[in-house]
Structure formats: C-alpha cells, structure tokens
Amino acid sequence: MGDFYQGLAYGVAMVLQSPFFLYRVELGEDDPDDPGQRRYTAHELATRLSYFLWDTTPDDALLAAAADGSLLDGGLEAQADRLLDDPRARAGVRSLFNEMLSLYLLDTLSQDPAIFVHMGPDVGASAREETLLGIERLVFDEGGDFRDILTTRETFLDRKLAAIYGVQAPARDGFGLTTLPESGGRRGLLGQVSFLAINAHPVSTSVTRRGRFIRQVLLCEPVDPPAASVNTTIPEPSEEARTMRERIAVHLTDPSCAGCHEQTDPLGLGLENFDGLGSWRTTENGATIDPSGDLDGAAFGDAGGLAGVLHGDARFTRCLSRTVYAYAAGHGVTEGEEALLGWLEDGFVAEDHALKALLRAVALSPGFRTVGALELE
C-alpha cells in the first residue's frame, strides 16, 4: 500500500475478522486411547474448561497443563477442581445464570413509571445483582441445596429494592444481606424483581409469561406459541371481571387457547400477588386476588406454595442438569446424550443438589471431553 501505518491497519483488521479470533475453534483429534473416537485437543479442552467455569480465557497454569500434555493425561480433574476453587468461578456461575434466567433483559427493562412508582433507570441493574449475589452465596459460601434458591427468605437488597419489597434496607449504600419477613409472601427466585418484571408487560402483569418461564426454563418443558389466527387480547377490567384470573378465564375455556394456557396460566396466577414490577399486593381493582392453583395436580395456595412445589419436583433437578450441560457443551442435548444426562442428574441428587458438584461432573463427563467426527463441506 506504500504506507506502513495503513498497511498495519489492514493487517490488524484482518486479524480481528478472522474466524480463529472470533470463534473458539474446536476441530478435535483422533483419540489414541480409544480408536475410532475423537477428543478435543489439549488446548481446545483448556479453553473449553476455562470458558465454562470462568467465562474467560485460560490462565497460565491451565495453558501449561495443555502444553505439557498433563491435561489429557489424567490432569483434567485437578484442573477442574482448581478452577472451581478459584474466585473467578463466581464470574462463570454469574454468566451461566445470566443466560439461563435471561437477566440480560433487565438492561432494557421498560416498566411504566406512571403505573409503577418505584420504577427507575437503576432498577434493572439492582434486580440482576440481587439474583446473582444470592446464587453466589448459595453455591460458593454455603454449598447448599441449589433448590433452596426457590424457597429461601434470605436475599441481598439495596435501598431501591427494599422500597419495592416494602422492607427496611439492610445497608445505607450498596447491597446487604437480609431475611424477608416470614409473614410475607415473597420467597426465593419467583419473588424477585428480576423474574417478576422480565416476565410481565410494561403496564401490567402477565400470567402467561410467568407461567411459560416456569415451564420452559425451570422444568424444560416446551410450550407451543399461539396460532397466528388466535386472538391473544386480554379483556379490560370490568365490574364482572376485575382480577386477572377472571379476565383470562376465556383462555382456559376456549378450545383454541386452552391447550397452551392450561400449561402456563395456573402457574402464573399463583404469582398475581406481585404486580408488573414485583411489589406485593392483595387486591386488584378493588377485588381480592386468589393466588391458588396447581402444578400438574400438585396444589398450592400462593406464591410461596408454588415455590415449595417446584422445590420438590424432580423435573426442576432434571432440567437444571440439562441446562448446565447444554451451556457447557455449547449445543442442545442430543438424543444420544440422554443416558449421560441421567447420570449427571443422579450424581447431582447424590451430592445433595450442590451446584459445584454438578459443574464438576459436567466438566469431567465424556460429553464435555469428546467431539464428533469432523465434517468438511
């Protein structure tokens, strides 16, 4: 080009657009210990492990284990344990649940401040931090049963969230750990602004969105989208139908709607004591809210009861195992991986539902270490 700096700019531009810079290339190699099978190379496995557990590039120690061959020669277990014991594992878990729970949607939270008086530009960030701090504490500080994320009364609040929840702020600045009152109806994840506001409309609650989240994200059960010809409009409040339960009754009686709404709405109605931002209420348009319902025959009386039912439902454990594995593998679970998923679920249960144990099992599993045949087009 006749100019050193212009040539340098084009060279850098080429590097930044290279697939080897933009993507984690995972081509694999033949496994010398298992003829006919393929595995990730040492450096591919190091990168894979680090992005799974730390959400960033491998450190020098992990790269050294890849370079000297020890990572593939019985060293994976030691490296997985080292990464899980490192403070950087907290960032990896935060990334996992930021995706699983769609917490990134809080960046563009748009609840109407004219309706929800506590809404402000800082609510989304505070709500995400409450959820992630609680997950960090349960996973790393307590090492407890991860299902307790659904039922715990302990959470982290700042002054903004304390105002929404109607409790005293535990700290003047930033976040502090607090225990929500036993007499209140707020419990765990399903009582947090992060879940409640994301799965609501800007001006109202949404029993369908909240119920669909529980089905799809917490139970891994598909919910079909409505047919294009179906009218999804919810009637406006009236003297005959003041609460959301009364207004959406048509969805549960119309054959064209009932098939899907029977899966979602009874769950979402259990959360109607929380408005579209997450504040507690007992009435809607002057009428008392009825938050009772059932999850496939398991009855609950309110949001806390729903959380308890989910806590004891084996589908939640199975779904979490599946989600963590899919996140680590970088692809949806295939038919040939169902047996592996069953093994991971059994191990998760045997370890008293400790998430760190599940993360470790996934990292050491054959599905995480092996790769299919290379297909060239």
Stockholm file with secondary structure:
# STOCKHOLM 1.0

chainA/1-377         MGDFYQGLAYGVAMVLQSPFFLYRVELGEDDPDDPGQRRYTAHELATRLSYFLWDTTPDDALLAAAADGSLLDGGLEAQADRLLDDPRARAGVRSLFNEMLSLYLLDTLSQDPAIFVHMGPDVGASAREETLLGIERLVFDEGGDFRDILTTRETFLDRKLAAIYGVQAPARDGFGLTTLPESGGRRGLLGQVSFLAINAHPVSTSVTRRGRFIRQVLLCEPVDPPAASVNTTIPEPSEEARTMRERIAVHLTDPSCAGCHEQTDPLGLGLENFDGLGSWRTTENGATIDPSGDLDGAAFGDAGGLAGVLHGDARFTRCLSRTVYAYAAGHGVTEGEEALLGWLEDGFVAEDHALKALLRAVALSPGFRTVGALELE
#=GR chainA/1-377 SS CCCHHHHHHHHHHHHHHCHHHHSCCCCCEECTTSTTCEECCHHHHHHHHHHHHTSSCCCHHHHHHHHTSTIIIIIHHHHHHHHHHSTTHHHHHHHHHHHHTTGGGGGGCCCCTTTSTTCCTTHHHHHHHHHHHHHHIIIIIICCBGGGGGTCCEEEECHHHHHHHTSCCSCSSSCEEEECCTTSSCCTGGGSHHHHHHTSBTTBCCHHHHHHHIIIIISCCCCCCCCTTSCCCCCCCCSSCCSHHHHTHHHHHSHHHHHHHHHHHHHHHTTTTBCSSSCBCSEETTEECCCCEEETTEEESSHHHHHHHHHTCHHHHHHHHHHHHHHHHTSCCCGGGHHHHHHHHHHHHHTTTBHHHHHHHHHHSHHHHEECCCCCC
#=GC SS_cons         CCCHHHHHHHHHHHHHHCHHHHSCCCCCEECTTSTTCEECCHHHHHHHHHHHHTSSCCCHHHHHHHHTSTIIIIIHHHHHHHHHHSTTHHHHHHHHHHHHTTGGGGGGCCCCTTTSTTCCTTHHHHHHHHHHHHHHIIIIIICCBGGGGGTCCEEEECHHHHHHHTSCCSCSSSCEEEECCTTSSCCTGGGSHHHHHHTSBTTBCCHHHHHHHIIIIISCCCCCCCCTTSCCCCCCCCSSCCSHHHHTHHHHHSHHHHHHHHHHHHHHHTTTTBCSSSCBCSEETTEECCCCEEETTEEESSHHHHHHHHHTCHHHHHHHHHHHHHHHHTSCCCGGGHHHHHHHHHHHHHTTTBHHHHHHHHHHSHHHHEECCCCCC
//
